[in-house]
């Protein structure tokens, strides 16, 4: 279940929701919905990291209604060029996995 909570992470990035799961077959799989300052439509980034991989892979798409292809390409360029922004997206998803693991251990 995706929790809806907006968190302004930086001047340009606001996290709307995040989730992540882990299983032995797929490794880590997560999704973060977010907005970027100056962009009309929200985005979703799907993150994946197998147990053996050293790097995260991702797919970027619009969350909900499609928007401008130019803005999508600009968002992708920003993610590629700004390691801090990318790490904030990954950390938002990882935090939800840790939170869920803590809740499961308390049950």
GUFILUM-88274 format. One record per residue: residue in three letters; x, y, z of N, C-alpha, C, O in turn. Coordinates in steps of 0.2 Angstrom, whole numbers, padded with zeros to 4 digits, always signed. Atoms other than C-alpha are relative to their C-alpha. Layout:
# residues N
ALAXYZXYZXYZXYZ
...
This chain:
# residues 107
UNK+0004-0006+0000+0000+0000+0000+0004+0006+0000+0009+0007+0004
UNK-0004-0006+0001+0007+0017-0005-0003+0005+0005-0009+0007+0005
UNK+0002-0005-0005+0006+0030+0009+0001+0007-0004+0006+0008-0007
UNK+0000-0006+0003+0002+0047+0002+0002+0005+0006-0002+0007+0010
UNK-0002-0005-0004+0012+0060+0011+0005+0004-0003+0010+0002-0006
UNK-0005-0004+0004+0021+0075+0003+0005+0002+0005+0004+0004+0010
UNK-0006-0002-0004+0038+0078+0009+0005+0004-0005+0007+0002-0009
UNK-0005-0004+0004+0048+0093+0002+0007-0002+0002+0009-0001+0008
UNK-0006+0002-0002+0065+0086+0001+0006+0005-0002+0011+0006+0002
UNK-0004-0005+0002+0074+0100-0008-0004+0006-0003-0010+0005-0004
UNK+0003-0006+0003+0070+0117-0017-0004-0003-0006-0009+0000-0008
UNK+0003+0002+0007+0066+0107-0033-0004-0006+0001-0008-0008-0004
UNK+0002+0007-0001+0060+0090-0026-0005-0001+0005-0004+0001+0011
UNK+0005+0002-0005+0044+0085-0017-0002-0007-0001-0005-0009-0006
UNK+0002+0007+0000+0041+0067-0013-0008-0001+0002-0010+0002+0007
UNK+0007+0000-0001+0022+0063-0014-0001-0007+0004-0005-0007+0008
UNK+0001+0007-0004+0023+0044-0009+0006-0004-0002+0010-0003-0007
UNK-0006+0004+0002+0036+0030-0009-0002-0007+0003-0006-0008+0008
UNK+0001+0007-0002+0036+0011-0007+0006-0004-0002+0009-0002-0007
UNK-0005+0004+0002+0048-0003-0008-0001-0007+0003-0004-0008+0008
UNK+0001+0007-0002+0048-0022-0007+0006-0004-0001+0010-0002-0005
UNK-0006+0004+0002+0061-0036-0007-0003-0007+0000-0007-0009+0004
UNK+0001+0007+0000+0060-0054-0012+0006-0003-0004+0010+0001-0007
UNK-0006+0003+0003+0073-0066-0017+0001-0001-0007+0006+0000-0010
UNK+0000+0001+0007+0068-0068-0035+0002+0007-0003+0006+0007-0008
UNK-0001-0007+0004+0068-0049-0040+0005+0005+0004+0007+0010+0001
UNK-0004-0005-0004+0078-0041-0026-0004+0005+0003-0010+0004+0005
UNK+0004-0005-0003+0073-0024-0021-0004+0004-0006-0001+0005-0011
UNK+0004-0003+0005+0059-0016-0031-0004+0006+0004-0008+0005+0009
UNK+0003-0006-0004+0052+0002-0026-0003+0005-0005-0001+0004-0011
UNK+0003-0005+0004+0042+0016-0033-0001+0006+0004-0003+0006+0010
UNK+0000-0007-0003+0043+0035-0029-0004+0004-0004-0002+0005-0010
UNK+0003-0005+0003+0030+0047-0034+0002+0007+0002+0003+0008+0008
UNK-0003-0006-0002+0037+0065-0034-0002+0006-0005-0004+0004-0011
UNK+0001-0005+0005+0035+0082-0042+0007+0004+0000+0011+0004+0005
UNK-0006-0004+0001+0049+0094-0048-0003+0007-0001-0007+0008-0005
UNK+0002-0007+0000+0048+0113-0046+0000+0002-0008+0005+0000-0011
UNK+0000-0003+0007+0043+0121-0063-0003-0005-0005-0004-0004-0011
UNK+0002+0005+0004+0036+0105-0070-0008-0001+0001-0010-0001+0007
UNK+0007+0000-0001+0017+0103-0073-0003-0006+0003-0008-0006+0007
UNK+0003+0006-0002+0014+0085-0070+0005-0004+0004+0011-0003+0004
UNK-0004+0004-0005+0020+0073-0056+0003-0006-0004+0001-0008-0009
UNK-0004+0005+0003+0032+0059-0060+0000-0006+0005-0002-0006+0011
UNK-0002+0006-0004+0035+0041-0054+0006-0003-0003+0007-0004-0009
UNK-0006+0004+0002+0051+0032-0054+0000-0007+0003-0001-0007+0009
UNK+0000+0007-0002+0052+0013-0053+0007-0002+0001+0011-0001-0004
UNK-0007+0002-0002+0068+0007-0044+0001-0007+0000-0004-0011+0003
UNK-0002+0007-0001+0076-0010-0045+0007-0002+0001+0011+0001-0002
UNK-0007+0002-0001+0091-0018-0038+0000-0007+0002-0003-0009+0007
UNK-0001+0007-0001+0095-0037-0039+0004-0001+0006+0008+0004+0008
UNK-0005+0002-0006+0104-0045-0024+0007+0001-0002+0011+0002+0002
UNK-0007+0000+0002+0120-0046-0034+0002+0007-0003+0008+0008-0004
UNK-0002-0006+0004+0119-0029-0043+0003+0005+0005+0001+0005+0011
UNK-0003-0006-0004+0129-0014-0036-0003+0006-0001-0003+0011+0003
UNK+0003-0006+0001+0119-0001-0044-0008-0001-0001-0010-0006-0002
UNK+0007+0001+0001+0101+0003-0045-0002+0002-0007+0002+0006-0010
UNK+0002-0001+0006+0092+0003-0061-0007+0004+0001-0010+0003+0006
UNK+0007-0003-0001+0076+0014-0064-0003+0001-0007+0000+0001-0012
UNK+0004-0002+0006+0062+0018-0076-0004+0006+0002-0007+0006+0008
UNK+0003-0006-0002+0055+0036-0076-0007+0001-0004-0006+0000-0010
UNK+0006-0001+0004+0037+0039-0081-0005+0005+0003-0003+0007+0009
UNK+0004-0004-0003+0023+0051-0078-0005-0004+0005-0007-0009+0004
UNK+0004+0003-0005+0012+0048-0063-0007+0002-0001-0008+0008+0000
UNK+0007-0003+0001-0006+0049-0068+0000+0002-0008+0002-0002-0012
UNK+0001-0002+0007-0010+0059-0084+0007+0002-0003+0012+0004+0000
UNK-0006-0001+0004+0004+0060-0097+0001+0008-0001-0004+0012-0001
UNK-0002-0007+0000+0013+0077-0099+0005+0001-0006+0005-0003-0011
UNK-0005-0002+0005+0026+0085-0110+0006-0004-0001+0009-0006+0004
UNK-0006+0004+0001+0039+0074-0118+0006+0004+0002+0011+0001+0005
UNK-0006-0004-0002+0051+0088-0116+0002+0001+0007+0007+0000+0010
UNK-0001+0000-0008+0048+0089-0097+0002-0006+0002+0006-0007+0007
UNK-0002+0006-0002+0050+0071-0096+0008-0001-0001+0011-0004+0003
UNK-0007+0001+0002+0067+0071-0105+0004+0005+0005+0010+0003+0007
UNK-0004-0004-0004+0072+0086-0094+0000-0003+0007+0006-0002+0011
UNK+0000+0003-0007+0067+0077-0078+0005-0006+0000+0009-0007+0005
UNK-0004+0005+0001+0077+0062-0084+0008+0003+0000+0012+0000+0004
UNK-0006-0003+0000+0092+0073-0087+0002+0002+0007+0008+0002+0009
UNK-0001-0003-0007+0091+0081-0070+0002-0006+0005+0006-0005+0008
UNK-0002+0005-0004+0091+0064-0062+0006-0003-0002+0010-0005+0003
UNK-0007+0002+0002+0106+0058-0072+0005+0004+0002+0011+0002+0004
UNK-0006-0005-0002+0116+0074-0068+0000+0001+0007+0005+0004+0009
UNK+0000-0002-0007+0111+0076-0050+0000-0006+0004-0006-0008+0006
UNK+0000+0006-0004+0117+0062-0039-0004+0001+0006-0007-0004+0009
UNK+0003-0001-0006+0110+0070-0024-0008-0001+0000-0011-0004+0004
UNK+0008+0001+0001+0092+0071-0031-0001-0007-0001-0006-0010+0002
UNK+0002+0007+0001+0093+0053-0037+0001-0004+0007-0003-0008+0008
UNK+0000+0003-0006+0099+0047-0020-0006+0002+0005-0008-0003+0009
UNK+0006-0001-0005+0085+0056-0011-0006-0004-0002-0010-0006+0002
UNK+0005+0005+0002+0073+0046-0022+0001-0007+0002-0004-0010+0005
UNK-0001+0007-0002+0081+0030-0018-0001-0001+0008-0004-0006+0010
UNK+0001+0000-0008+0082+0034+0001-0007+0000+0002-0009-0003+0007
UNK+0007+0000-0002+0064+0038+0001-0003-0006+0000-0007-0008+0004
UNK+0003+0007+0000+0059+0021-0005+0003-0005+0005+0000-0009+0008
UNK-0003+0005-0005+0072+0012+0006-0003+0001+0007-0003-0003+0011
UNK+0003-0001-0007+0065+0021+0021-0007-0003+0001-0008-0005+0007
UNK+0006+0003-0001+0048+0014+0018+0001-0008+0001-0003-0011+0004
UNK-0001+0007-0001+0055-0004+0017+0002-0001+0007+0000-0005+0010
UNK-0002+0001-0007+0064-0001+0034-0006+0001+0004-0006-0003+0009
UNK+0006-0001-0004+0048+0006+0041-0005-0006+0000-0007-0008+0005
UNK+0004+0006+0000+0038-0009+0035+0003-0006+0003-0001-0010+0007
UNK-0003+0005-0004+0051-0021+0042-0001+0001+0007-0002-0004+0011
UNK+0001-0001-0008+0050-0013+0059-0007-0001+0002-0008-0004+0007
UNK+0007+0002-0001+0031-0014+0058-0002-0007+0000-0005-0010+0005
UNK+0001+0007+0001+0031-0032+0053+0003-0004+0006+0001-0008+0009
UNK-0003+0003-0005+0043-0036+0067-0003+0001+0007-0003-0003+0012
UNK+0004-0001-0006+0032-0028+0080-0007-0004+0000-0010-0004+0006
UNK+0006+0004+0001+0017-0038+0074+0000-0007+0003-0005-0010+0003
